[in-house]
Amino acid sequence: MHSERAALCFLFRYAMEQESGLTVKRLFCTSHSSVDSKEMKKFQHLAHKWWDEEGEYSALHSMNDIRVPFIRYDTLLNTSSNYDLGSPLSGVKILDVGCGGGLLSEPLGRLGASVTGIDPLEDNIRTAEQHKSFDPVLAKRIQYKFSSLEEIVEESMETFDVIVASEVVEHVADLEMFIKCCSQVLKPEGSLFITTISKTQLSYVLGIVVAEKIMGIVPEGTHEWEKFVPPEELEHLLELNGFSVKTVNGMLYNPLSGSWSWMESRSVNYALHAVKSGAQGQSSPTDALSEMGSEQRSATAGTAL
């Protein structure tokens, strides 16, 4: 009798917590996670090599030449406020998911943004913290957390203006839950930027056979073709979760020059910008501006810095 009463009390408390929103972290973090433990093991031994521009992450260093302007340009396009030319992202709160050693967090911080970088590998966070400490300006603008995305949901509901997940979604265990969590911590009309690899025969040849097995651009085993995400699938998941996809640009890495460029085809790498819908389905006041400027984005993002 006592055990039945205790069980009923527990279920009642649990139901009340769910109703009041107190179990968000439990439901999204402890019972299930988008973090893939096998993927974490791949990157564990490379945690100290993030800032070696000639090493395993050299392609990510050079990717900054196009992904940073892309994020900057589309972020400004999606905001109607004036900005400081010297710090164009001043006042913008950015969450860098899977920040690694801070390769993308730092240039965004230099543009004036307030950046929170999270990563489920503690050694990555140590590397990022150490490198940030060399620049007093960045030390004030960037904070790093040893955390998964799910673990910050409860404390960061609708907190960020921008979320960046660059070369991350092809490594997560549950893509739909990852997108749901992004939506929860992003403000209405906030921007989500994703760069990833498409799932095509060409992406397998270039991304795995050439990049990993032949040229060694990245360590063998870094990617699994089965986890690559076609842009159409990603767009569909985003739209199902309250996002409006604004831009999808193809990207191509030239291993001979060590540089990235924009291209029309999205069959290998691509960059995507989506905007979370406003409160109660209200459209963003800058939607029309985004559509008018969509044809110009690729060229502008590739040349601006």
C-alpha positions in Angstrom: 0.0 0.0 0.0 2.8 2.4 0.9 4.7 1.6 -2.2 1.7 2.2 -4.4 1.1 5.5 -2.7 4.7 6.5 -3.2 4.6 5.5 -6.8 1.4 7.6 -7.3 3.1 10.6 -5.6 6.1 10.3 -7.8 4.0 10.1 -11.0 2.0 13.1 -9.8 5.1 15.2 -9.1 6.6 14.1 -12.5 3.4 15.2 -14.3 3.3 18.5 -12.5 7.0 19.2 -13.3 6.3 18.4 -17.0 3.3 20.8 -17.0 5.4 23.6 -15.5 8.3 23.0 -17.8 10.8 22.0 -15.0 11.8 18.7 -16.7 13.1 20.2 -19.9 16.7 19.4 -19.1 15.9 15.9 -17.9 13.9 15.1 -21.0 16.4 16.5 -23.5 19.7 15.7 -21.7 19.8 12.6 -19.4 17.3 10.3 -21.2 18.6 11.0 -24.7 21.4 13.0 -26.3 22.4 14.0 -29.8 26.1 13.4 -28.8 27.6 10.3 -30.4 30.2 8.8 -28.1 31.9 7.0 -31.0 32.4 10.4 -32.7 33.8 11.9 -29.6 36.5 9.1 -29.5 37.6 10.1 -33.0 38.4 13.6 -32.0 39.7 13.1 -28.5 43.4 12.5 -29.6 43.3 15.6 -31.9 42.2 18.1 -29.2 45.6 19.7 -28.9 46.0 20.2 -32.7 43.2 22.7 -33.4 45.4 25.6 -33.9 48.0 23.9 -36.2 47.1 25.6 -39.5 49.1 23.0 -41.4 47.7 20.0 -39.5 44.5 17.9 -39.5 42.3 21.0 -39.2 43.9 23.0 -41.9 40.8 22.8 -44.1 38.7 24.3 -41.3 41.1 27.1 -40.9 40.8 28.0 -44.6 37.0 27.5 -44.4 36.9 30.7 -42.2 37.6 32.7 -45.4 34.1 32.0 -46.6 32.0 30.9 -43.6 32.8 33.9 -41.5 31.7 36.5 -44.1 28.7 34.3 -44.9 27.6 34.4 -41.2 28.4 38.1 -40.9 26.6 39.2 -44.0 23.4 37.1 -43.5 23.3 38.1 -39.8 23.4 41.8 -40.7 20.8 41.2 -43.4 18.5 39.6 -40.9 18.7 42.5 -38.5 17.3 45.9 -39.1 19.5 47.8 -36.6 22.5 49.9 -37.4 25.9 48.5 -36.8 29.5 49.6 -36.1 31.8 49.1 -39.1 34.6 48.1 -36.8 32.5 45.7 -34.8 29.6 44.8 -37.1 28.3 42.0 -34.8 28.4 44.1 -31.6 25.5 43.2 -29.4 24.8 39.9 -31.2 24.7 36.8 -29.0 26.1 33.8 -30.8 26.1 30.1 -29.7 28.9 28.1 -31.4 27.8 24.5 -31.1 30.6 22.0 -31.3 33.1 24.8 -31.1 36.2 22.5 -30.9 39.3 24.6 -30.2 37.5 27.9 -31.0 38.4 28.2 -34.7 35.1 29.9 -35.6 34.3 31.4 -32.2 37.4 33.7 -32.3 36.8 35.5 -35.6 33.2 36.0 -34.7 34.3 37.5 -31.4 36.7 39.8 -33.2 33.7 41.1 -35.2 32.2 42.2 -31.9 29.8 39.3 -31.1 29.3 37.9 -27.7 30.1 34.3 -28.3 29.3 31.2 -26.2 31.2 28.1 -27.5 30.1 24.7 -26.3 31.7 21.3 -26.9 31.1 17.8 -25.3 34.9 17.2 -25.3 36.6 18.8 -22.3 40.0 18.7 -23.9 38.6 20.8 -26.8 37.4 23.4 -24.3 40.8 23.5 -22.6 42.5 24.2 -25.9 39.9 26.9 -26.8 40.4 28.6 -23.4 44.1 28.5 -23.6 44.2 30.1 -27.1 41.6 32.7 -26.2 43.7 33.8 -23.3 46.4 35.2 -25.6 44.0 38.0 -26.7 42.5 40.2 -23.9 39.7 41.4 -26.2 38.5 37.9 -26.9 38.8 36.9 -23.2 36.0 39.4 -22.6 33.8 38.5 -25.6 34.0 34.7 -25.6 33.1 32.1 -23.0 33.5 28.4 -23.4 31.5 25.6 -21.7 32.2 21.9 -21.5 28.6 20.9 -22.4 26.4 19.4 -25.0 23.6 21.4 -26.6 20.9 19.5 -24.7 22.5 20.4 -21.4 22.1 24.1 -21.8 18.5 24.1 -23.0 16.9 24.8 -19.7 19.2 27.6 -18.7 19.3 29.2 -22.2 15.7 29.2 -23.5 15.4 31.7 -26.4 18.7 33.3 -25.4 20.8 33.6 -28.6 20.4 35.7 -31.7 22.5 33.4 -33.8 23.5 29.7 -33.6 26.4 28.3 -35.6 26.8 24.6 -36.1 29.7 24.3 -38.6 30.8 20.7 -39.6 28.8 19.3 -36.7 25.4 17.8 -37.9 27.2 15.0 -39.8 28.5 13.8 -36.4 25.4 14.0 -34.2 23.4 10.9 -33.1 20.0 12.4 -33.5 19.7 15.2 -36.0 16.0 16.1 -35.4 16.5 16.4 -31.7 19.6 18.6 -32.3 17.5 20.9 -34.5 14.7 21.0 -31.8 17.2 22.0 -29.2 18.6 24.7 -31.5 15.1 26.1 -31.9 14.6 26.2 -28.1 17.7 28.2 -27.3 17.3 30.6 -30.3 15.3 33.8 -30.1 12.3 34.2 -32.4 13.5 35.4 -35.8 17.0 34.3 -34.8 19.4 32.8 -37.4 20.8 29.3 -37.6 23.9 28.7 -39.7 25.0 25.2 -40.7 27.8 23.9 -42.8 28.0 20.2 -43.6 28.5 17.6 -46.2 25.8 16.4 -48.6 25.1 12.7 -49.2 26.0 11.9 -52.7 28.3 9.6 -54.6 30.5 12.6 -55.3 30.7 13.6 -51.6 31.8 10.0 -50.8 34.5 10.1 -53.4 35.8 13.5 -52.5 35.0 13.6 -48.8 36.1 10.1 -47.8 38.1 8.4 -50.5 40.2 11.5 -51.6 40.2 13.6 -48.4 40.8 10.7 -46.0 42.3 7.7 -47.8 44.4 9.3 -50.6 45.4 12.8 -49.6 45.1 12.6 -45.8 43.5 16.0 -45.6 41.6 14.8 -42.6 42.3 11.6 -40.5 40.9 8.4 -41.9 37.6 7.5 -40.3 36.6 11.1 -39.5 33.5 10.8 -41.6 30.8 8.2 -42.1 29.0 8.6 -45.4 25.8 7.1 -43.9 25.6 10.2 -41.6 26.0 12.8 -44.3 22.9 14.9 -44.7 21.4 15.9 -48.1 20.3 19.6 -48.2 16.8 18.6 -49.0 16.5 16.5 -45.9 18.0 19.2 -43.7 15.7 21.8 -45.1 12.7 19.6 -44.5 13.7 18.9 -40.9 14.2 22.6 -40.3 10.8 23.6 -41.8 9.1 20.9 -39.7 10.6 22.6 -36.6 9.6 26.2 -37.3 12.4 27.4 -39.4 12.4 29.2 -42.7 15.4 28.3 -44.9 16.8 31.5 -46.5 20.0 30.4 -48.2 21.7 27.2 -49.3 25.0 27.7 -51.0 27.3 25.0 -52.4 31.0 24.9 -51.2 34.1 23.3 -52.7 37.5 22.7 -51.2 40.5 22.8 -53.5 43.2 20.6 -51.8 45.9 21.9 -54.2 45.5 25.5 -53.2 44.1 24.8 -49.7 41.2 27.2 -50.3 37.4 27.1 -50.3 35.1 28.7 -52.8 31.3 29.0 -53.4 29.7 27.0 -56.2 26.2 26.5 -57.5 26.1 22.7 -56.9 25.4 21.5 -53.4 26.5 17.9 -54.1 29.6 18.0 -51.9 29.7 20.6 -49.1 27.1 23.3 -48.5 26.3 26.2 -46.1 22.7 26.9 -45.0 21.1 29.8 -43.3 17.7 29.4 -41.7 15.6 31.8 -39.6 13.3 30.7 -36.7 9.8 31.9 -37.1 8.6 34.8 -35.0 6.3 34.6 -32.0 2.9 33.2 -32.9 3.9 32.8 -36.5 4.6 36.4 -37.1 6.9 36.9 -40.1 10.2 38.7 -39.7 10.3 42.3 -40.8 13.4 41.6 -42.8 12.1 38.6 -44.8 11.5 40.7 -47.9 15.0 42.1 -47.6 16.4 38.6 -47.3 14.6 37.4 -50.4 15.7 40.5 -52.4 19.3 39.9 -51.4 19.4 36.1 -51.8 20.8 36.2 -55.3 23.7 38.5 -54.3 24.7 36.5 -51.1 27.1 34.0 -52.6 29.2 36.5 -54.4 29.2 39.0 -51.5 29.9 36.4 -48.8 32.8 35.0 -50.8 34.6 38.3 -51.1 33.8 40.1 -47.9 35.8 39.6 -44.7 
